[in-house]
Amino acid sequence: MNTKAPNIYIFNATNEIAIANGTVSFMPNKILTRFEQDLDILPICYAEPEDVILVHQIPDEKFIKSLQDVGMNIPHFKLFPQALTDPRFLKIEKAELRPWGWSPRIHHQLAPFKSQCSQKFSEQPNAYWKTEHKELYSRKLALKCLEHIVDNSSSDRYISKDIFPILCTTQSEVEELQQKWQQIVIKSPWSSSGRGLQVLRKAYMNKSIRQVLGGALKSQGYVMVEALLDKKLDFSVQFYSNGKGQLEYLGFGFFKTDSKGQYQANYVGYTPELLNQSLNKKEQELLIDDVKNALKAHNIANEYCGYLGVDCMLIQNEKLQIKIQPCLEINLRYNMGTIAIKLASYIHPKSKGTFNIYADTTSDFVNFNKIMTIEHPFEMKDGKWLKGYLPLTSPNQDKHFGAYIFLE
């Protein structure tokens, strides 16, 4: 009998928007609510067999069997709303609460479980929400870490200060930067995965962008404005923070975004050649150390416990040199890079591919799955994933959004 207390997982991908809102009663819009609910079993990629994932629909047996057949560990599932009032579930001892990301809202929602959690969890810096936590998640802090990295590093590979992001509190400040840089990116202070982001490729602002900008300035107080850089590679540096000042480096995550900066997929099973061509081993190690030191200097390693990823970019400057933007944003949460690193252990050494989020407005995941299963049947070799298409969320339950692996 396994007596290990379970960790409790929940996929709440809107935690940054919930932080910006600040209230415990915050409700994401219809599309984002659907996104969270359709992908709610994603913690299956990192949960252990004794753990519990809180879901909005119990995954069907056919899908679960398909994951067992490819060697995945299957944890327990519990319907989220019912779990909050189930006397038996409330009584059981729990190790830790592990949402995708913390926010005032998720603290409020998970409050009924806190009294049964371990002492180790209760002593974590984020076992309770404090108002000062909000700043840990802001782009303002990411900018401070970027400045710290460039000011304190021996590396000459980082971007120059004249293209650092600039904090703007008025529309006219944004327009001045648009005149200066021509092409700009406007980012909300609390947002992630390309949401809350406007890419302006022309040096003027139309009415709808003015309205969005005005709304962001009013609700969040400021925006971050960056020059639109000639990006060559998106990647992240992944860590685990123990909340007591220690950061463990887990690896790089490599991902791709669309032209609007929205997240599309993570690469799994390989490192893009461009990274090793552009940065030698020593330069890569220096980058990891510089990022780690900046996070520690700004107290993140003491104020946050859990997985985190720092988004970086390789860019080409006007002199055609490859430079690093070492701290674009800090994601204090599980993230798609965490999942890609966790999935790497299943993948055959001769294989490579992508971990993808399906979000097509013209169709749904059910239809997509039918086509992909026929065109790209899944194959294994030596107990590892070799090639083809594998859904990681159920394709049998009327899902609009989905997650899947594609290997070649």
NORKASUL-V145406 format. One record per residue. RES is the residue in three letters. SS is DSSP state (hx for helix, st for strand, lp for the rest). PSI is psi as a letter, one per 40 degrees, with the letter a starting at -180 (none if undefined). NEAR is the number of other C-alpha atoms within 8 Angstrom. Layout:
RES;SS;PSI;NEAR + RES;SS;PSI;NEAR
//
This chain:
MET;lp;h;2 + ASN;lp;h;4 + THR;lp;e;4 + LYS;lp;h;5 + ALA;lp;h;9 + PRO;st;i;11 + ASN;st;i;13 + ILE;st;h;14 + TYR;st;i;14 + ILE;st;i;12 + PHE;lp;h;12 + ASN;lp;g;11 + ALA;lp;e;8 + THR;lp;f;9 + ASN;hx;d;12 + GLU;hx;d;13 + ILE;hx;d;10 + ALA;hx;d;15 + ILE;hx;d;13 + ALA;hx;d;9 + ASN;hx;d;7 + GLY;lp;e;10 + THR;lp;i;9 + VAL;lp;e;8 + SER;lp;e;5 + PHE;lp;h;9 + MET;lp;h;5 + PRO;lp;i;9 + ASN;lp;i;6 + LYS;hx;d;6 + ILE;hx;d;6 + LEU;hx;d;9 + THR;hx;d;9 + ARG;hx;d;10 + PHE;hx;d;10 + GLU;hx;d;12 + GLN;hx;d;9 + ASP;hx;d;11 + LEU;lp;e;12 + ASP;lp;e;13 + ILE;lp;e;10 + LEU;hx;d;10 + PRO;hx;e;11 + ILE;hx;d;11 + CYS;hx;e;8 + TYR;lp;e;7 + ALA;lp;i;13 + GLU;lp;i;9 + PRO;lp;d;8 + GLU;lp;e;11 + ASP;lp;i;13 + VAL;st;h;13 + ILE;st;h;15 + LEU;st;h;13 + VAL;st;i;13 + HIS;lp;e;9 + GLN;lp;h;5 + ILE;lp;h;8 + PRO;lp;i;9 + ASP;lp;i;9 + GLU;hx;d;6 + LYS;hx;d;6 + PHE;hx;d;11 + ILE;hx;d;10 + LYS;hx;d;8 + SER;hx;d;8 + LEU;hx;d;11 + GLN;hx;d;10 + ASP;hx;d;7 + VAL;lp;e;10 + GLY;lp;e;8 + MET;lp;i;7 + ASN;lp;h;9 + ILE;lp;h;10 + PRO;lp;a;12 + HIS;st;i;9 + PHE;st;i;9 + LYS;st;h;11 + LEU;st;h;11 + PHE;hx;d;9 + PRO;hx;d;7 + GLN;hx;d;8 + ALA;hx;d;11 + LEU;lp;d;10 + THR;lp;e;7 + ASP;lp;h;8 + PRO;hx;d;6 + ARG;hx;d;6 + PHE;hx;d;7 + LEU;hx;d;12 + LYS;hx;d;7 + ILE;lp;i;7 + GLU;lp;h;9 + LYS;st;i;13 + ALA;st;c;12 + GLU;st;i;11 + LEU;st;h;12 + ARG;st;g;9 + PRO;st;i;11 + TRP;lp;d;13 + GLY;lp;i;12 + TRP;lp;i;10 + SER;lp;i;12 + PRO;hx;d;12 + ARG;hx;d;13 + ILE;hx;d;12 + HIS;hx;d;11 + HIS;hx;d;8 + GLN;hx;d;7 + LEU;hx;e;10 + ALA;hx;d;7 + PRO;hx;e;8 + PHE;hx;e;10 + LYS;hx;d;9 + SER;lp;d;5 + GLN;lp;e;10 + CYS;st;i;13 + SER;lp;i;10 + GLN;hx;d;6 + LYS;hx;d;8 + PHE;hx;d;11 + SER;hx;d;9 + GLU;lp;e;7 + GLN;lp;i;10 + PRO;lp;d;10 + ASN;lp;f;9 + ALA;lp;d;8 + TYR;lp;i;6 + TRP;lp;h;9 + LYS;lp;i;6 + THR;lp;d;5 + GLU;lp;e;6 + HIS;hx;d;9 + LYS;hx;d;10 + GLU;hx;d;8 + LEU;hx;d;8 + TYR;lp;e;12 + SER;lp;i;10 + ARG;hx;e;12 + LYS;hx;d;10 + LEU;hx;d;11 + ALA;hx;d;12 + LEU;hx;d;12 + LYS;hx;d;8 + CYS;hx;d;13 + LEU;hx;d;12 + GLU;hx;d;8 + HIS;hx;d;9 + ILE;hx;d;13 + VAL;hx;d;8 + ASP;hx;d;6 + ASN;hx;e;7 + SER;lp;i;7 + SER;lp;e;4 + SER;lp;i;7 + ASP;lp;e;4 + ARG;lp;e;7 + TYR;st;i;10 + ILE;lp;i;9 + SER;lp;i;6 + LYS;hx;d;5 + ASP;hx;e;4 + ILE;hx;f;8 + PHE;lp;i;10 + PRO;lp;i;9 + ILE;st;h;7 + LEU;st;h;9 + CYS;st;h;11 + THR;lp;e;9 + THR;lp;i;8 + GLN;hx;d;10 + SER;hx;d;6 + GLU;hx;d;9 + VAL;hx;d;10 + GLU;hx;d;9 + GLU;hx;d;8 + LEU;hx;d;11 + GLN;hx;d;12 + GLN;hx;d;8 + LYS;hx;d;6 + TRP;hx;e;9 + GLN;lp;c;11 + GLN;lp;h;12 + ILE;st;i;14 + VAL;st;h;12 + ILE;st;h;12 + LYS;st;h;11 + SER;st;i;13 + PRO;lp;d;11 + TRP;lp;h;12 + SER;lp;i;12 + SER;lp;i;8 + SER;lp;f;7 + GLY;lp;e;10 + ARG;lp;i;7 + GLY;lp;f;9 + LEU;st;h;12 + GLN;st;h;9 + VAL;st;h;11 + LEU;st;h;10 + ARG;lp;e;8 + LYS;lp;i;7 + ALA;lp;f;9 + TYR;lp;i;6 + MET;lp;h;8 + ASN;lp;i;6 + LYS;hx;d;6 + SER;hx;d;6 + ILE;hx;d;9 + ARG;hx;d;10 + GLN;hx;d;8 + VAL;hx;d;8 + LEU;hx;d;9 + GLY;hx;d;9 + GLY;hx;d;8 + ALA;hx;d;12 + LEU;hx;d;12 + LYS;hx;d;8 + SER;hx;d;6 + GLN;hx;e;10 + GLY;lp;d;8 + TYR;lp;i;13 + VAL;st;i;14 + MET;st;h;14 + VAL;st;h;14 + GLU;st;i;11 + ALA;st;i;12 + LEU;lp;h;10 + LEU;lp;i;7 + ASP;st;g;7 + LYS;st;h;9 + LYS;st;d;8 + LEU;st;h;10 + ASP;st;h;13 + PHE;st;i;11 + SER;st;i;12 + VAL;st;h;14 + GLN;st;h;15 + PHE;st;i;12 + TYR;st;h;12 + SER;st;h;15 + ASN;st;e;12 + GLY;lp;e;14 + LYS;lp;f;9 + GLY;lp;e;11 + GLN;lp;h;9 + LEU;st;h;10 + GLU;st;h;7 + TYR;st;h;9 + LEU;st;d;9 + GLY;st;i;8 + PHE;st;i;9 + GLY;st;h;14 + PHE;st;h;13 + PHE;st;i;12 + LYS;st;i;11 + THR;st;i;11 + ASP;lp;a;8 + SER;lp;e;5 + LYS;lp;e;9 + GLY;lp;e;10 + GLN;lp;h;10 + TYR;st;h;10 + GLN;st;d;10 + ALA;st;i;11 + ASN;st;i;14 + TYR;st;i;15 + VAL;st;i;13 + GLY;lp;e;11 + TYR;lp;i;7 + THR;lp;h;8 + PRO;lp;h;7 + GLU;hx;d;6 + LEU;hx;d;7 + LEU;hx;d;9 + ASN;hx;d;10 + GLN;hx;d;7 + SER;hx;d;7 + LEU;lp;h;9 + ASN;lp;i;8 + LYS;hx;d;7 + LYS;hx;d;7 + GLU;hx;d;9 + GLN;hx;d;9 + GLU;hx;d;8 + LEU;hx;d;9 + LEU;hx;d;9 + ILE;hx;d;10 + ASP;hx;d;8 + ASP;hx;d;11 + VAL;hx;d;13 + LYS;hx;d;9 + ASN;hx;d;9 + ALA;hx;d;12 + LEU;hx;d;11 + LYS;hx;d;11 + ALA;hx;d;7 + HIS;lp;f;8 + ASN;lp;e;9 + ILE;hx;d;12 + ALA;hx;e;15 + ASN;hx;d;13 + GLU;hx;e;11 + TYR;lp;h;13 + CYS;st;h;14 + GLY;st;a;11 + TYR;st;i;12 + LEU;st;i;15 + GLY;st;h;16 + VAL;st;h;13 + ASP;st;h;14 + CYS;st;i;14 + MET;st;i;13 + LEU;st;h;12 + ILE;st;i;13 + GLN;st;h;13 + ASN;lp;a;10 + GLU;lp;d;5 + LYS;lp;e;5 + LEU;lp;f;6 + GLN;lp;i;7 + ILE;st;h;10 + LYS;st;i;11 + ILE;st;h;11 + GLN;st;h;11 + PRO;st;e;12 + CYS;st;g;13 + LEU;st;d;12 + GLU;st;i;9 + ILE;st;h;12 + ASN;st;g;12 + LEU;lp;g;11 + ARG;lp;i;11 + TYR;lp;i;13 + ASN;lp;i;10 + MET;hx;d;7 + GLY;hx;d;14 + THR;hx;d;13 + ILE;hx;d;11 + ALA;hx;d;13 + ILE;hx;d;12 + LYS;hx;d;9 + LEU;hx;e;10 + ALA;hx;d;9 + SER;hx;d;6 + TYR;hx;e;8 + ILE;st;h;12 + HIS;lp;h;11 + PRO;lp;d;6 + LYS;lp;e;5 + SER;lp;i;12 + LYS;lp;i;12 + GLY;st;a;12 + THR;st;i;11 + PHE;st;h;13 + ASN;st;i;11 + ILE;st;h;10 + TYR;st;h;9 + ALA;lp;g;8 + ASP;lp;h;7 + THR;lp;e;5 + THR;lp;e;4 + SER;lp;a;8 + ASP;lp;i;13 + PHE;hx;d;13 + VAL;hx;d;12 + ASN;hx;d;8 + PHE;hx;d;9 + ASN;hx;d;10 + LYS;hx;d;8 + ILE;hx;d;8 + MET;hx;d;10 + THR;hx;d;11 + ILE;hx;d;7 + GLU;hx;d;6 + HIS;lp;g;8 + PRO;lp;i;10 + PHE;lp;h;10 + GLU;st;i;8 + MET;st;i;10 + LYS;st;h;8 + ASP;lp;f;5 + GLY;lp;e;7 + LYS;st;i;10 + TRP;st;h;13 + LEU;st;d;14 + LYS;st;i;12 + GLY;st;a;12 + TYR;st;h;13 + LEU;st;h;9 + PRO;st;h;11 + LEU;lp;e;10 + THR;lp;i;11 + SER;lp;h;11 + PRO;lp;e;12 + ASN;lp;e;8 + GLN;lp;f;8 + ASP;lp;f;8 + LYS;lp;h;12 + HIS;lp;d;12 + PHE;lp;i;14 + GLY;st;i;16 + ALA;st;i;13 + TYR;st;i;13 + ILE;st;h;13 + PHE;st;h;12 + LEU;st;i;12 + GLU;lp;none;8
//
